[in-house]
């Protein structure tokens, strides 16, 4: 069929094409701006073990405090978090443990005036990865989400750039915000604080990861071998009974 130049049909098609192209251009510009800036509302929430309004969830009332001092590209940290911490958190009632994740390890903080920089044991990529962990921990609504996100990142730490977005989506965290956060400096105060927490350990952390249970480092080998049994015993010592999920 011969198309006549200047026909009403051709003009309509051209107009639709122009409008569509303009809409796509605006959409791309808006997306690019969103990935470059961290929203003012992206602030650190207070993370309860369980939302207060949840019903039907077993509550223990005697949570054991667990601090995990680790670094994001460390194979030993990966082994502990994936094989020990995550299974224990999954098996125990949601508020049996109060897990504090500290992604810093053997990094160093350098501060000159208002400018802060970091160096990390496994290089600049680990500094970025530590920030990504910190951003997820800050954004997570509760402990279950933060542990799930960090566990996924650690499981895929060798291909983190390729798998991080999927980890965020699986944990229902906003990847665009997390990516911008890790690439920027808004999360730096959290990393500085993690460094201070790590440096304050007594005895000092010579091995990463270092775990504390109720602020004690005693029993590191036992924690790495069977963390679930270790925290169940700590819980029983505190409350006189074991929570559900503990081995008999």
C-alpha positions as CSV (number, residue, x, y, z in Angstrom):
1,X,0.0,0.0,0.0
2,X,1.4,3.4,-0.9
3,X,1.7,5.9,1.9
4,X,0.9,9.4,0.9
5,X,3.2,12.0,2.5
6,X,1.3,14.4,4.6
7,X,-1.7,12.1,5.1
8,X,-3.6,12.4,8.4
9,X,-2.7,8.9,9.4
10,X,1.1,9.5,8.9
11,X,0.9,12.7,10.9
12,X,-0.9,10.9,13.8
13,X,1.7,8.1,13.9
14,X,4.5,10.7,13.9
15,X,2.9,12.7,16.7
16,X,2.5,9.5,18.8
17,X,6.2,8.6,18.2
18,X,7.4,12.1,19.3
19,X,5.3,12.0,22.5
20,X,6.5,8.5,23.3
21,X,10.2,9.5,22.8
22,X,9.7,12.6,24.9
23,X,8.1,10.6,27.7
24,X,11.0,8.0,27.7
25,X,13.6,10.8,27.9
26,X,11.9,12.4,30.9
27,X,11.6,8.9,32.6
28,X,15.3,8.2,32.1
29,X,16.4,11.6,33.4
30,X,14.2,11.1,36.5
31,X,15.6,7.7,37.2
32,X,19.2,8.9,36.8
33,X,18.6,11.7,39.3
34,X,17.0,9.3,41.8
35,X,20.1,7.0,41.6
36,X,22.5,9.9,42.3
37,X,20.9,11.5,45.4
38,X,20.1,10.0,48.8
39,X,16.6,11.0,49.9
40,X,16.4,13.1,53.1
41,X,14.0,10.5,54.5
42,X,16.6,7.8,54.3
43,X,17.4,7.8,58.1
44,X,18.4,5.2,60.5
45,X,15.3,3.5,62.1
46,X,15.3,2.0,65.5
47,X,15.2,-1.7,64.7
48,X,13.0,-3.9,67.1
49,X,13.4,-7.7,66.9
50,X,9.7,-7.9,66.3
51,X,7.1,-5.2,65.3
52,X,5.1,-4.4,68.4
53,X,1.8,-5.0,66.7
54,X,2.6,-8.5,65.4
55,X,0.2,-11.2,66.8
56,X,0.8,-14.9,66.9
57,X,4.6,-14.6,67.3
58,X,6.3,-16.3,70.2
59,X,8.1,-13.8,72.4
60,X,10.8,-14.9,74.9
61,X,11.4,-11.8,77.0
62,X,15.0,-12.7,77.6
63,X,17.0,-11.9,74.4
64,X,20.6,-12.7,74.2
65,X,22.7,-9.9,72.8
66,X,24.9,-11.0,69.9
67,X,27.4,-8.6,68.3
68,X,29.1,-9.7,65.0
69,X,32.3,-7.9,64.1
70,X,33.0,-8.8,60.5
71,X,34.0,-7.5,57.1
72,X,32.1,-7.8,53.8
73,X,34.6,-9.7,51.6
74,X,36.0,-12.0,54.3
75,X,35.6,-15.7,53.7
76,X,35.7,-16.5,57.4
77,X,33.0,-13.9,58.0
78,X,31.0,-15.5,55.2
79,X,31.3,-19.0,56.7
80,X,30.2,-17.8,60.1
81,X,27.2,-15.7,59.0
82,X,25.9,-18.2,56.4
83,X,26.6,-21.4,58.3
84,X,26.1,-20.4,61.9
85,X,24.4,-17.1,62.5
86,X,21.6,-17.2,59.9
87,X,20.5,-20.8,60.8
88,X,20.4,-19.9,64.5
89,X,18.3,-16.8,63.8
90,X,15.9,-18.8,61.6
91,X,15.4,-21.6,64.2
92,X,14.9,-19.5,67.3
93,X,11.9,-17.2,68.2
94,X,12.3,-13.8,66.6
95,X,13.2,-12.0,69.8
96,X,15.4,-14.7,71.4
97,X,18.5,-12.9,70.0
98,X,19.3,-9.2,69.7
99,X,21.7,-9.3,66.7
100,X,24.0,-6.3,66.2
101,X,25.9,-6.5,62.9
102,X,29.1,-4.5,62.7
103,X,30.6,-4.5,59.1
104,X,34.1,-3.0,59.6
105,X,36.6,-5.7,60.6
106,X,40.2,-4.7,60.1
107,X,39.4,-1.5,58.2
108,X,40.9,1.9,59.2
109,X,39.3,5.3,59.4
110,X,41.1,8.5,58.3
111,X,39.5,11.8,59.2
112,X,40.9,15.2,58.1
113,X,38.5,18.0,59.0
114,X,35.1,17.1,57.8
115,X,36.4,14.6,55.2
116,X,36.4,10.9,56.1
117,X,38.0,8.1,54.2
118,X,38.4,4.4,54.9
119,X,40.9,1.7,53.9
120,X,39.9,-2.0,54.1
121,X,41.8,-5.3,54.5
122,X,40.5,-6.6,51.1
123,X,40.8,-3.3,49.3
124,X,38.5,-0.5,48.1
125,X,35.9,-2.9,46.9
126,X,35.5,-4.1,50.5
127,X,35.1,-0.5,51.7
128,X,32.2,-0.2,49.2
129,X,30.8,-3.5,50.3
130,X,31.0,-2.6,54.0
131,X,29.0,0.5,53.2
132,X,26.4,-1.5,51.3
133,X,26.0,-3.7,54.3
134,X,25.7,-0.7,56.6
135,X,23.1,0.9,54.3
136,X,21.0,-2.3,54.3
137,X,21.2,-2.5,58.1
138,X,20.1,1.1,58.4
139,X,17.2,0.7,56.0
140,X,15.9,-2.7,57.3
141,X,12.7,-2.5,59.2
142,X,13.6,-5.3,61.6
143,X,16.3,-7.8,62.6
144,X,14.9,-10.5,60.4
145,X,15.3,-8.3,57.3
146,X,18.8,-7.1,58.1
147,X,20.1,-10.6,58.8
148,X,18.5,-12.0,55.6
149,X,20.0,-9.2,53.5
150,X,23.5,-9.5,55.0
151,X,23.4,-13.3,54.7
152,X,22.6,-13.1,51.0
153,X,25.4,-10.5,50.4
154,X,27.9,-12.8,52.2
155,X,26.8,-15.9,50.4
156,X,27.5,-14.1,47.1
157,X,30.5,-12.0,48.3
158,X,32.7,-13.2,45.4
159,X,30.2,-11.8,42.8
160,X,28.7,-9.0,44.9
161,X,28.3,-6.4,42.2
162,X,26.3,-8.9,40.1
163,X,24.1,-10.3,43.0
164,X,23.6,-7.4,45.4
165,X,20.5,-6.0,43.7
166,X,18.8,-9.4,43.8
167,X,19.7,-9.7,47.5
168,X,18.0,-6.3,48.1
169,X,14.9,-7.3,46.2
170,X,14.6,-10.7,47.9
171,X,14.8,-8.8,51.3
172,X,12.3,-6.1,50.0
173,X,14.8,-3.3,50.3
174,X,15.0,-0.4,47.8
175,X,18.0,-1.2,45.6
176,X,18.1,2.3,44.1
177,X,18.5,3.9,47.5
178,X,20.9,1.3,48.8
179,X,23.1,1.7,45.7
180,X,23.2,5.4,46.0
181,X,23.9,5.1,49.8
182,X,26.8,2.8,49.3
183,X,28.3,5.1,46.6
184,X,28.0,8.2,48.7
185,X,29.1,9.6,52.0
186,X,25.8,9.8,54.0
187,X,26.5,6.4,55.6
188,X,30.0,7.3,56.6
189,X,29.0,8.2,60.3
190,X,27.7,4.7,60.7
191,X,31.0,3.2,59.4
192,X,33.0,5.5,61.7
193,X,30.8,4.3,64.6
194,X,31.3,0.7,63.6
195,X,35.1,1.3,63.7
196,X,34.9,2.8,67.2
197,X,32.9,-0.2,68.3
198,X,35.4,-2.6,66.8
199,X,38.4,-0.7,68.3
200,X,36.7,-0.7,71.7
201,X,36.7,-4.5,71.9
202,X,38.6,-5.9,74.9
203,X,40.5,-8.0,74.2
204,X,41.2,-6.4,70.8
205,X,39.9,-8.3,67.8
206,X,42.8,-10.1,66.3
207,X,40.6,-12.4,64.2
208,X,37.7,-11.5,62.0
209,X,34.9,-12.3,62.5
210,X,34.9,-11.8,66.3
211,X,31.6,-12.5,68.1
212,X,30.4,-11.4,71.5
213,X,27.5,-12.9,73.3
214,X,26.2,-10.7,76.1
215,X,29.3,-8.6,75.6
216,X,31.7,-11.6,76.2
217,X,34.1,-13.0,73.7
218,X,34.6,-16.2,75.6
219,X,34.1,-19.4,73.6
220,X,34.9,-18.2,70.1
221,X,35.7,-21.7,68.9
222,X,32.4,-23.0,70.2
223,X,30.5,-20.2,68.5
224,X,32.1,-21.0,65.2
225,X,31.4,-24.7,65.7
226,X,27.8,-24.7,66.8
227,X,26.4,-21.2,67.4
228,X,22.9,-22.4,68.0
229,X,23.9,-24.6,70.9
230,X,26.1,-21.8,72.3
231,X,23.4,-19.1,72.4
232,X,20.8,-21.6,73.7
233,X,23.0,-22.3,76.7
234,X,23.5,-18.6,77.2
235,X,19.7,-18.1,77.0
236,X,19.1,-20.9,79.5
237,X,21.7,-19.5,81.9
238,X,19.9,-16.2,81.8
239,X,16.2,-17.3,82.0
240,X,16.3,-20.8,83.4
241,X,14.9,-22.5,80.3
242,X,15.7,-22.9,76.6
243,X,13.5,-21.2,73.9
244,X,11.9,-23.4,71.2
245,X,14.3,-24.3,68.4
246,X,17.1,-25.2,70.6
247,X,18.6,-28.7,70.4
248,X,17.5,-31.0,73.2
